[in-house]
Amino acid sequence: MRGETPNATAATAAETQVIACPHCRAQLTFGRSRTPLIDACGFESYHLDCDTCGTPLGGVIDPADDALLLSALAG
């Protein structure tokens, strides 16, 4: 994780989920923050780096189903 962005360490094991890096498909553990960063559009926003390939990743929580929508960022 980078910067002041919320990270998975704030979540307990029961609140974490396994996600896949969209670049290399490596499995990552993700947990929502108890104090999330809300972006300018009102979405709960996350930024992290893949532990395997180092690709910067960004995502938002879909308010309809609480799913993390994750994309590789240009880096």
TIPA-224212 format. One record per residue (C-alpha): chain; residue number from 0; residue in one letter; x, y, z. Coordinates in pm, 1 decimal. Layout:
// TIPA-224212
(A; NUM; a; (X; Y; Z)) ...
//
This chain:
// TIPA-224212
(A; 0; m; (0.0; 0.0; 0.0)) (A; 1; r; (117.5; 352.3; -52.5)) (A; 2; g; (61.9; 700.9; 84.4)) (A; 3; e; (-213.5; 777.3; 331.8)) (A; 4; t; (-464.9; 560.4; 148.9)) (A; 5; p; (-652.5; 312.0; 368.8)) (A; 6; n; (-510.7; -37.7; 362.3)) (A; 7; a; (-591.5; -396.5; 439.4)) (A; 8; t; (-420.8; -391.9; 779.6)) (A; 9; a; (-722.9; -215.2; 930.2)) (A; 10; a; (-947.1; -514.8; 860.3)) (A; 11; t; (-968.5; -835.5; 1060.0)) (A; 12; a; (-912.9; -1173.3; 895.5)) (A; 13; a; (-1288.4; -1233.3; 884.0)) (A; 14; e; (-1335.9; -908.7; 688.2)) (A; 15; t; (-1070.7; -975.8; 423.8)) (A; 16; q; (-1118.3; -1121.4; 77.8)) (A; 17; v; (-883.9; -1266.3; -180.9)) (A; 18; i; (-863.4; -1059.9; -499.5)) (A; 19; a; (-664.9; -1109.8; -818.5)) (A; 20; c; (-419.4; -861.4; -966.7)) (A; 21; p; (-563.7; -759.5; -1306.5)) (A; 22; h; (-210.4; -755.2; -1452.2)) (A; 23; c; (-51.8; -1085.7; -1338.4)) (A; 24; r; (-352.6; -1261.0; -1175.3)) (A; 25; a; (-161.1; -1310.0; -847.5)) (A; 26; q; (-384.1; -1350.1; -543.1)) (A; 27; l; (-383.0; -1060.6; -296.8)) (A; 28; t; (-554.5; -1024.9; 38.4)) (A; 29; f; (-774.3; -716.1; 61.4)) (A; 30; g; (-969.9; -572.7; 349.3)) (A; 31; r; (-1175.6; -256.6; 363.0)) (A; 32; s; (-1059.0; 20.4; 593.4)) (A; 33; r; (-1262.5; 130.8; 892.9)) (A; 34; t; (-1180.7; 491.4; 791.0)) (A; 35; p; (-1197.3; 480.0; 409.9)) (A; 36; l; (-1081.5; 746.1; 165.6)) (A; 37; i; (-1384.0; 887.2; -17.4)) (A; 38; d; (-1294.2; 1025.6; -361.0)) (A; 39; a; (-1440.5; 1334.1; -532.3)) (A; 40; c; (-1724.6; 1125.5; -680.0)) (A; 41; g; (-1825.4; 986.9; -340.4)) (A; 42; f; (-1679.6; 637.7; -388.2)) (A; 43; e; (-1477.0; 449.6; -127.5)) (A; 44; s; (-1136.9; 448.6; -300.4)) (A; 45; y; (-828.5; 227.5; -258.5)) (A; 46; h; (-475.2; 230.3; -402.9)) (A; 47; l; (-225.9; -53.1; -361.3)) (A; 48; d; (65.7; -224.4; -534.7)) (A; 49; c; (65.0; -590.4; -636.4)) (A; 50; d; (306.4; -781.6; -412.3)) (A; 51; t; (406.2; -1007.6; -703.1)) (A; 52; c; (451.5; -784.6; -1009.4)) (A; 53; g; (458.8; -439.9; -846.2)) (A; 54; t; (183.8; -299.5; -1068.7)) (A; 55; p; (5.9; -3.0; -909.7)) (A; 56; l; (-362.5; -80.7; -862.2)) (A; 57; g; (-661.0; 139.0; -793.8)) (A; 58; g; (-1014.6; 52.8; -710.8)) (A; 59; v; (-1345.8; 163.8; -572.1)) (A; 60; i; (-1613.7; -16.7; -378.2)) (A; 61; d; (-1931.1; -63.0; -582.8)) (A; 62; p; (-2208.5; 72.0; -357.5)) (A; 63; a; (-2463.1; -161.5; -518.1)) (A; 64; d; (-2297.5; -483.5; -399.1)) (A; 65; d; (-1990.2; -378.4; -193.7)) (A; 66; a; (-1756.5; -545.4; -446.7)) (A; 67; l; (-1409.3; -403.7; -511.0)) (A; 68; l; (-1375.3; -289.5; -874.4)) (A; 69; l; (-999.7; -303.6; -935.0)) (A; 70; s; (-786.7; -178.9; -1226.9)) (A; 71; a; (-416.5; -159.1; -1307.5)) (A; 72; l; (-296.1; 201.7; -1310.2)) (A; 73; a; (-39.1; 353.3; -1543.7)) (A; 74; g; (281.0; 370.5; -1349.9)) 
//
